[in-house]
Amino acid sequence: MTPDPVLELRRASFSYPDGPQVFDGVSLAVPEGRTTALLGRNGGGKSTLLRLLNGGLRPTAGELRLLGDLVTYHRKGLTRLRGAVQLVTQDPDDQLFAASVEQDVSFGPLNLGLAPDAVRERVEEALAALDITALRDRPTHLLSFGQRKRAAIAGAVAMRPRVLILDEPTAGLDPHGEELLLDILARLRATGTTVVMATHDVDLAWRWADDVAILTPTGLRTGAASALLADRSLLDAARLRRPWGMAVTDALRARDLLPPHATGPRTAEELDHWSTTHGAT
């Protein structure tokens, strides 16, 4: 049974000033405690949709609800929303501005008006969660790209959001950096954080997400990752390719090497392990 949505966009439309309509009547429910991948081609509206979810943009029609309550776009309503929903943009340099990592991560909790002890607790927790405690005194401009990504995420985590929204978080990372980030997101999810990630990487969505939301020129389709990423016509409409892991799983089933309802390998490493376990070559 799918959990109730913690965040829900209902029948939302949006246009930029003097620009074409980006969305017309789009709805997206984010189930609490699950991972959701937002997929679509570059320029297809993923970043715009994320900003509608965190209140950075206001729909021209429709509504946004947090824990079932209507979000209002005055100061009190937006403060409540952004205390529960944090967005990390694709480029960490858009968010990092303080002299050191610790100062940057502490900015949000300080703005909440928390006592110094509470701020320190949140900063320590966020630095540890992102595995950057050793970088706390490092100037942000001296960090590597992957370190800057983690520092930006730590700043959001320090707010203890119910929902963490990430815009293309693995873009620009090498394979080791991507694996480290996915491990961190798994730990955050284990502590109760709902994570939404925009990406155009179908292989990443296949291995990581419980649910997917796929943008096409005609709208948005949402559902379980295992079902929607198997829909070839939907992937074609979104200009996305078929996940590698799904192709391997189908090939194994076609050769009676994998039972119909068994979970297939999602990565090359899992395929190697599966081959060793089952004596396949």
Salt bridges, closest charged atoms under 4 A:
GLU8 OE1 - ARG10 NH2 3.34
GLU32 OE2 - ARG162 NH2 2.58
GLU63 OE2 - ARG10 NH1 3.51
GLU63 OE2 - ARG65 NE 2.69
ASP69 OD2 - ARG80 NH2 3.39
ASP93 OD1 - ARG148 NE 2.93
GLU102 OE2 - ARG136 NH2 2.95
ASP117 OD1 - ARG120 NH2 2.13
GLU121 OE2 - ARG160 NH2 3.39
GLU124 OE2 - ARG136 NH2 2.71
GLU125 OE2 - ARG160 NE 3.11
ASP167 OD2 - ARG51 NH1 3.81
GLU168 OE2 - LYS46 NZ 3.87
GLU168 OE2 - HIS200 ND1 3.29
GLU179 OE2 - ARG207 NH1 2.78
ASP203 OD2 - ARG241 NH2 2.67
ASP210 OD2 - ARG189 NH2 2.69
ASP211 OD2 - ARG34 NE 2.73
ASP231 OD2 - ARG221 NH2 3.74
ASP250 OD2 - ARG242 NH2 1.95
